[in-house]
């Protein structure tokens, strides 16, 4: 619970929204690191809601963010209904305030939102079973399919240059030059690794700029734990955490999933011998993603899937090392050198992907 709000205060906030039921209980929910999240139970049995406080230090334009989300979820509801599905389970449902806005601003200027709690679902922080990874791939691919005719250019870029890898690289070089924490000398090997791949960082952005990769609606945080699975069937039900939905490249969504889910080690693995790209998990995810996309991807998009996996891994390594050089000011750390451990794990994964490039490309060819 936030220090600024008592549960009584949270109930007051909930009552600013148009929703059914009588609020009964409120408890902190989930393990997210960005927003404060609460589960609201009502006296009407199955009716439950998620109340969230949007983090103002991360999301500088919550109004624009909510415009993106409400536009996307409204569009998805129509798609799900046309497919014969249940829109209350297939996408997030946000409730307006009494004055018709998609958010409530409290007396401190903090933004809040309310959505349905999707019951009888579960999420996973890591790949417990390969089937879960495959199901998440189908879900994120289907997300692309459903939104393939949404005008991506109308979405707000709520986090500028989020997957602009060349821009991320330039900030890294500035961090090396300033070296305000006097850490550059100890990470000279990592700096040279990144510098050797400077030209590669332009690959996808250049292809987008000259029209070889289309602009699409992208999720931009395609980790396994952003998919809800049905507790009974094990099938993917809903893609959640839409805060980073923006215009972007479909291949980046694919690549970030591989970076996170096909890594045989942890994202912050200290024993680098445990870090590699599992080619069977890569195959499984590629199969599910292409099935979910159901033919909407162009030849260039399909061909660049392995490169995008490497790109998103390299970009993460760039970001972790930049934060380490700047004094660990962005990513939360839980031990000294945590961001450096994260960086080294990502760079080891990049090197392994480079060694397996021919294998990964052949897998994509076989499945497409």
N, C-alpha and C positions, 0 to 999 in steps of 0.2 A: 504494500500500500504506500502511496506517496505520503511524504511527511506533511504536505500541504493540505491534504484532504482526509477527513474522517469518513467512516462508512456512511454516516448520516449525510455528509456533504456529497458523497457519491450518489446516494439515492436522490438527492435534490437535482443533481445533474441528469440522471436518467429520466427524471420526470419532465425534462425539457424536450424529450423526443416523443414522436407519435409511434406508440407500440401497444401491443395487446398484453394484458395480464397485470397482475399486481405484484410489485417487487417484494420478495421475501428475504433473500439472502444475497450477500456479495462476498466473494473471496478472490484473492489474487490467483491468476491462472497463467500457466505456461512458463517457459523459461527464456523468453525473448530478451534481447539486450538493448532494444531501442525504445519501444513504447511500454508504458505501464498498462497492463491488461488485467481485466477482472471478469469473472463469470457471475452473471446475474441470474439467479433462479427465481421463478415466479410461483404463485399458488395455483397455476393452471397446468400442472402436470408436465407435459412435454415442452412447454414454452420456456426457452432459456435464451439468454443474450450475452454477447461479448461487448463490454464497454472498454474503450481504449482512450488513453491520454496520448496524443501525438507529441513526440519529442521535438521541441522547438529548436534544439541545437543541431539536429540532424536534418529536419525538414523545414527549410526556411520559408517555404510558400505552401502551407497546409491547405489553403483555399484552392490553389491550382492542383495540388495533389488529389484533393477530393473531387475536383472536376474530372480529372482523368479516371479515377476509380468509378465514379457513378456513371460516367459515359460508357466505360467498358462493361460494367456489370449489367447495366440496362440492356446493352447490345447482346451480351451473352445470354440473358434470360430469354430473349426472343429466339436465339439460336437453339437453346436447350429445349424450349417448348416445341419448336419445329422438328426436333429430333425425337420427340416423344419422351423426353426426360423430365425430371423434377427440378425446376429452377431453384427451389429453396435448398436443394442439396448440391446441385451442380455448379453453383457460383455463390459468392457472398452476397447477402442482402442487407443493405444499409438503410436505416430509417431516418426520415427527415425530422427536423425540429418543428415545433408548432408554428414557426414563421417560415417553414419551407426550405431551410438550408440543410445541407448534408452533414453539418457539424454544428457543435455548440461552443461558444467562446465564453469561458467563465470570467469572473471578476478580475482574475490575474492575467487575462489575455491568453490562457491556455486553450487549445483546441481539443475537443472530445468528439468521439463518434460511437455509434451503436449499431451492431449488426446481429443477425441470427447466430446462435450457437448451433452448429450442425452436429446433432447427436449421433451416437453409435458409430463414431469414427475414431481413428487413431492415426498418429503421425510418428515417424521414426527419425532419430537424429543421425543414424548411420545405417548402412546396408546390412540388415540382419539376415535377409534371404534374397538371393538374386531376383526372385519374382517381384519383390518390391521395387527394385531398380528398374526392371522392365515395365512395370505398371506406371511408375513415375514418368518414364520416357514417353509412354503412350499418352499420358495426361498432358505433359508439356507440349508434345507434338499436336495433340488435338486442340489445345489452347491456341496454337498457331493456326490450325485449320479453321477454327471457329471465327478467328479474328482476321482472317486473310483478306476480307473485303471491308474491314474497318479503316477509315482514312487516318493512317498513322501520323501523317503530317499535322493533324489537328490536335494531337496530344501535346501537353506541356512537357518540356524537358526540366523536370523538377530538380534533378541533380546534374548540372551542366557537365559535359565531357565525361560522363560516368564510365563508358567503355571506349573512350578516345585514348587508345594505348600510346600513340605518339605524345599526346599531352601529358599522360602519366609519366612517360619516360623523361620529358623535359623537366618536370618537377623533381624527379629523382636526381637529375644532373645538377639542378640548383641546390638540392640538399647536400650533394657531395661537395659542391663548391663552397657553400657556407660552413658546412661541418661544425655546426654550433655546439654539438655535444662531444666533439673531438673523438668521433668513432670511426671515421672513414678509413684510417690506416688498418684497423683490425679486420675490416671487411673488404680489403683490396681485391681478394679473389672473387667475391660476389659482384663487386663493381665491374670488374673486367668481363665476367660472364655476361652481364647485361649489356655492356658496351659492344660486345661481339655480336649482339643480336639487335642492335639499334635499327638497322634497315628493315629487319623482319617486322618490327612493330608497326610499320606503315602498310603492311600487306592488305588488311581488311578495310581499313579506312580509305585507302586509295581505290580499292575496288568499288566501294560504296560511292565515292566521289565521282567516278567516271561511269556509273550506272551498271556495273557488272554484278553488283549485289543490291537487291531491292530493299528499300526502307519498309520495315514491318513493325507491328505492335509487338514489343518484347517484354518479357517478365523481368529479366535482369537480376534475378536471385533464385535460380532454378536448383536449389538444394532439395534433397530428398524430403526434408522436414517441412517443405512448403507445399506438400501434397497430403490431403486427407484420404485415408483408406477406410473402406467399409469394414467394420469389425467382423461381420459374418462371412462375407465373400472374399475379402482381401483385395478387392478391386479398387483402383483409384476412383475417388468420388469427386474431389474438388481441388482446384489449384487455389491456394490462399496467399496471403501477404502480398497484396498488389501495390504496395507503396512505391515500388520502383518501376512500375509499368510505364514505359516511355517509348518513343520511336527509336528503333535500333535495328540490329541485324539478328536474324533468326539463328545464324550459326554461333553467335555469342551465347545464346541461351543453351544451345547444345554443348558448347565447349565448357561452360561453367559447371554443368552437371557432371561431365566426365572428370574435370579437375577434382571435384569433390567426391564423387561416388565411385570412380574406377581406380582411385588411389589405394594401393595395398597398405599404406600407412596412414597415420593421422595427419591432419593439416599442419600440426605443429610438432610432428615426429622428430625426436632428437636422434634416434638411431636410423640414419639415412639408408642403411642396408635394407630396411623394411619398406622403403618407398619405391614404388614402380607403378606403371600403368598396366592394370590387369586387362589383357586383350580380350578375354572372354566376357568380362563385364562391359568392355567397350563394344563388343559385338552385340551383346544383349541390349544395351541402351540404344545403339544405332538402329537395331531392328525395330524396337518399340517406338522410337522417335519418328522414323520414316513411316511406320504404320499409322501413327497418330496424325501426322501431317497429311497423309492420304493424297499424295500427288501434287501438293501446292508448291513445293520447293522447286526452284530452277536448277538446271544442270550445274551452274556455278556454285549455288548454295550447297548442293550435295557434295561436289568435289572439294569444297573448302572445309568440310566438317573436321577432318583430322587437324588441319592447320588452326582451326578455331579452338580446338581443345588445347593445343600448345599455346595459342595466343592468350587465352584466358588464364592459363596457369602462369605464363610469363608475366602477365599484367599483375596478377596477385603477388608474385614475387617482387615485382617492382614496387608495388604499394607497401608491402611489409617492410622492405629495406628502406624505402623513403621515410616511413614512420619511425623506424629505428634511428635513422640518422637525424631526424627532427626532434627526437626525444620522447617517442611513444605518446604522441598527442592525439591520435585518432582511434586506433584499435585498443580495446581493453587488453591489458596484459595481466598475467597471474604469476609471473616470476621474472626476475631479471633476464634480459636477453630473449624474452618470449617472441617478440617480433622477428628477431634474427633467426630463431629456430623455425618460425613459420616461413620466412624467406628461403632458408636453406632447403626445407622440404619441398617447396614449390620448384626451386631451381633443379633439384635432383629429379623431380618428376618431368620437368621440361627436357632434361638430358635423356631420360629414358624414352620419352616420346620421340625424340629425334632418332634414337637408335632403332626404334620400332616403326619409323615412318612408313616404310614399304608395307609392313604388315597391316597397319591401320588403314592405309589407303586401299589395300586389297580387300579388306573387310567391307569398306564402304562400297566398293565396286560390286562385290558379290551380292550385297543386299539391296542395291538400288536398281 
